Amino acid sequence: MKKIEAIIRPGKLDNVKDALGNQGVNGLTVTQVIGCGKQKGNTQIYRGAEYIIHLIPKVKIEIVVLDQYVDKVIQIIKKEARTGEIGDGKIFVTAVENAYTIRTGDNGEKAL
Amino acid sequence: MDTGDTSFIMISTAVVFLMTPGLALFYGGMVRKKNVLSTLMHSWIVLGIMSLQWILVGYTLAFGTDFHGLIGGLDWLGLNGVGMEPNLDYAATIPALSFMAFQMMFAIITPALISGSIAERMHFPAFIVFIILWATFVYDPLAHWVWGVGGFLRTLGALDFAGGNVVHISSGYSALIAALVLGKRKGLGKDSMAPHHIPMTVLGAGLLWFGWFGFNAGSALGANGLAAMAFVNTNTAAAAAAIAWAVVERVHRGKSTILGAASGAVAGLVAITPGAGFVTPLSSIVIGLVGGTVCYLAISVFKAKFGYDDALDAFGCHGIGGTWGALATGIFATTTINPAGADGLFYGNTSLLGIQAMSVGITIVFTVIATFIILKAIALVMKLRVNEEQESIGLDLSLHGETAYSEFV
């Protein structure tokens, strides 16, 4: 089991979610995050006080899937979330020790 | 007693009342999320404190029988003798109670304005004591000098239709002193102090603009042509100032902001306040254009340059805007609009501008010194400012034990 963490542009969330759903991946968790990478921030002005904001709003999607589906999911996310401009985001993959379904008590692969 | 005048003034009173909750929202949206409730609380507690202070001592000190031009007597302590019959000295066609209530709304919002400069760092008990002392020793005498029968500034011929001196210059310069005495917010210049809810601020600004119709037109103290003139002047100046701010901001910073446009309108409303019942609508355009521009410069350029932390620009808006408005009255007042006023510089009379300048100067000196003394006196017995940890956590939680927005569920 692997956890796929994808940090993407907020506007791309619907595309990614729909595409994943079409491939049978329906379970995901989404959080609103702010972060920075190579993308420059923006300048905001409030009554003359200038703020250069380096942290930019993004969306983080977390999905846990069986090992055999990892490549497919990453491929989908890369396709749907890409614009070609700096700031498209990153995907991280980590190993998951176990998973449980709370309602049924299933664990391991059955829980996914 | 005139039923038209009475109903108009009573409605104006309610309309001006709404300006204080409006101010709460205007200020509230501009502070950081962790301090929004404490900012709302400043205005709200003033509603409570001043409503009582005014009927107990404030009204009589401001409008009671004159003592040497400096203060009113205690004839009307606790509203003794203030009843349903009109007072012939003040608003002869409406119940004395109505005049008192209308004035009360001015007495309420004036100290509430000061809370803008000390936002996000003042200790609550100290704030309460400050309000009570400031109202009694600054607002009440000043209202007497400018509006009371026998008040020396009134006798001198200074014109202040709805409170340029009494409300805006007084609160504005006091706010500056308070900001200096309390010191800058921790992290100013480094941490983000950006507004947390600009729509709330815009809502507040809208309520203020609305309320100002009661503030200025109601100050005609009658449902008549002068009220209509003040109404039109008020709207015109607000509009001109909002546009001016949007334009200046665009030129200076490249973009016009809604926060700026809303602030500009408020600056224009401040500027027209002393002259609303003395000038023409065309003059109001000029007053608004200059008011918006001057306040923009005060806030966006001078504040940073001089380094004082007038957090919500009580001084930049009310102090500076009120000063311009009072002087503008000295330029643009005309007896063709209001025979009870005087002619200004533009109409060939040079003395009014001098009188206005003098009354502005006296107001500034008095409020600055008095506010300083009051704050220092309070500091002898209690803390003015919260400690670093409280300021870090935010006043909502540390002073009031509440959070504005439930983050999780």
Boltz contact constraints between the chains, C-beta under 6 A:
constraints:
  - contact:
      token1: [A, 45]
      token2: [B, 253]
      max_distance: 6.0
  - contact:
      token1: [A, 46]
      token2: [B, 194]
      max_distance: 6.0
  - contact:
      token1: [A, 46]
      token2: [B, 195]
      max_distance: 6.0
  - contact:
      token1: [A, 46]
      token2: [B, 259]
      max_distance: 6.0
  - contact:
      token1: [A, 47]
      token2: [B, 299]
      max_distance: 6.0
  - contact:
      token1: [A, 48]
      token2: [B, 299]
      max_distance: 6.0
  - contact:
      token1: [A, 48]
      token2: [B, 300]
      max_distance: 6.0
  - contact:
      token1: [A, 51]
      token2: [B, 192]
      max_distance: 6.0
  - contact:
      token1: [A, 51]
      token2: [B, 194]
      max_distance: 6.0
